[in-house]
């Protein structure tokens, strides 16, 4: 029992308890998320000087790095995150007052670096295997300068983010109680993503940018943008004005080419690649509103015979006209994005839809192909367009686990989603893949059956996936060492049948930070040890009425707030 | 299939589909929530005139009613809710343009009314059995005036709310397509509540007021305010400065006497009574921070042996000093509230806490009482103070189902929470009660185990309670007709271990509107029929980027948004 209720000198006991808590806190930099690969901390208090500056030692730093430096300076000077201890750091007053001041953080390229620096935005969209995100960061205990070094602009940017997370506020002074700090860091996996479905509900550009801010804060580097689905097609694609007119929920619920560029540029300047997805050949009913000739079983009923959710509708993959249409669509859509990956979807294809579609049956008959052969032809043709444009195709797992399409292993990446147990099968097939399993990473589970008419209905992927559950994911489970090399990383995903702009932040954060740490820091860490850092992460984002809301994204707790946290600590079994 | 994909004349087919949807919509006033007891609607389009006014026919209307009239006028003139149809009402343009205009709504007392009008705020805190909330409302199809009549100021206020829900916006014009409208309305049950726990997390006054706005919008009439718990005591009570200092999470996370008055007055002016709860004798660890002498097993470990969640701590109910302390506390706390009900809590009392507490054992020995006898004495003494102040005591179900305390049936109200199956037992015991069962009405379920260390942990009241589940609640299940008379009503509840200011709105709304309709309109209604109205309710509150956010509370969908809704409609099995 930390706080004795029998000791008459209650204040003394309370003070002792606070000291115990302080000691417990002093061993790690709690606000860090994800944890660096190597971290050592001391116990000296150090503050940022009033004129603390961040500079780049070298010539011709890319403008987007300079912009990031500027944002970081602004952040550390103005952030109001207080320590997650009783009194929120008031007991640090004397130590901060007498602490030495850090006057600068100096960025430079590693001594081994040669060649021309590239911009952060360029490096953010490199091929995954070429992306360099490591850095080293040292913060001295005295007043000399802190140093951040990397072999890439992207690495410097990741280091800036880490540096931002080292400081607490006490009455306007940024300080740490853990100097000196030495960090050597690099990600365990190159792909750390977040998927957002903007088809079931539309999200304004501002929502997406706010989400990108928070993603960047936890070093997520891929925004998997599930743009379109059967319910809506909110993307304006040059050459497809009818789709732009009929596809969005309303004329204002649309992403213009300018919006896309805005999002892509904003993301890249924060170290994030955009992986766009135009889901095909299933999940395409909405295309029938503009081009009915290309869609089989559009809104057919009973929908459950034709699709996994209403409304049914799939591209007529056996039609050469529809194949051409999709090729043109992919060509134009993929041109809006600068990244090197593009998802053609491929999930939940319903064969009955085609069995019942006279035109498809006619097309198959004429060509002498089976449906599987037609699907293979359609996929190869549409992926061919992507490959010509220098893009690697990304598909959901069914495209290799349920169909035999002979997809190129070098030019195709698989998203494992139905079950974490399917990862091994994808690996056996020799494909590189991303872990996106519903049983660990789906953020939408557990809110009931969305179609609405069944009071006892549960969501298909019940229960709710807690951050703790996601945090325990093992990327290498059931894989051989060689197969482990096919793991690109992983991501959490928000399907938005039951979410919208109004609950985006609390349904995504802080849970999506869970996989961000798994795939940056590596798996196998203890949830109890992570909890204080996750709390600090959330506090840093303005929950519990701390004074800061710098990054608006992370706000809500899956485990309550400071004082509940304190209660747990004081009451550990 | 509404929209044929084989018809080459696609536009014609689409138009036909829209017409089908319009017809489906024309039979009910979709934006109404809760449904009035009697509702008849026509099919004439009627709009509000630009100078539409609301007047009171009579003299000396209470100021709070005049204020409500003023807010209603402002609302109907400025609300931007559009019809939940394809095109959001654009197809109504011609009909609206040529529609007759309604120039006024006239409020008056029923012809049978005699006596002096009382203020809305007074009537809102009448005893439940004396509260009069019925009204009649007629809106003609022509340009004559609409009329709202009631036997009480509170009834007029409820009618104003209903009137507010009748109108859609089309380019700045408020209109209905369902005139004439005739409504006779009164609630099925007098108690329709919402409970908010401000102890596990603190909520600023603005959050509470915003929640009160939305409660009023759906005719919820009781704010059950679970003020304190083991984690914090955020209420400043005159005479208890030490508790005010040690109880809140931080000095700013506190409700002052002025805050309480502000909340109570705001609620009453919106037809809402505040039922405060100071949870005792369990759930009181935090009191030990100010008065350790009154708390047994404060923060004792392992906490699971001493409480249902950490931190443990219970009032020393066998101590006469602690009993006096609690009496004084209740007396001072209850004086802050104008209502006639006060909850003393009474849930989850842990007997081991007292078994292991030397002082309690000593107190029991000296008095020769059993623990049960001491609990009876404590409860009668503390309730006695409430009764002296004219308050009816409210307690959680254990106080009558697990203990034999001889509580007055006339002066005690029971909250059934552990299971809906326990309602019958409470009724058998002869107590009036409120339905607050965790298996139907707990808003916090389904987000994992909040203490945080168990990745496979589920919330104790899994699964998530969907609005549909809550909507199917039967208040009279397993009750005799006579026992049915003991049902005061019901409420949904938010315990806040896993919620805070940042997710308050989406976790509460629209789900809490579910019980509001059950207990106003009566149970047994169909969820599929309710869904469009619930969508309209949510849309009216600014979800899905409609332009209005008049009442900020209701924002998030348990079933997605307009177009998903449309998809379901078009795809009904």
Interface residues (C-beta under 8 A of the other chain):
Chain A: X1 X2 X3 X5 X6 X10 X14 X88 X200 X201 X202 X204 X230 X231 X232 X249 X250 X252 X253 X285 X288 X289 X292 X295 X296 X297 X298 X299 X300 X301 X302 X303 X304 X310 X311 X312 X313 X446 X447 X448 X449 X450 X451 X452 X453 X454 X455 X456 X457 X458 X462 X463 X464 X466 X467 X468 X469 X471 X472 X496 X497 X498 X499 X500 X501 X502 X503 X505 X506 X507 X527 X528 X531 X542 X543 X544 X545 X555 X556 X557 X558 X559 X560 X561 X562 X563 X564 X567 X568 X570 X571 X572 X573
Chain B: X1 X2 X3 X5 X6 X7 X10 X14 X88 X200 X201 X202 X204 X230 X231 X232 X249 X250 X252 X253 X285 X288 X289 X292 X295 X296 X298 X299 X300 X301 X302 X303 X304 X310 X311 X312 X446 X447 X448 X449 X450 X451 X452 X453 X454 X455 X456 X457 X458 X462 X463 X464 X466 X467 X468 X469 X471 X472 X496 X497 X498 X499 X500 X501 X502 X503 X505 X506 X507 X527 X528 X531 X542 X543 X544 X545 X555 X556 X557 X558 X559 X560 X561 X562 X563 X564 X567 X568 X570 X571 X572 X573
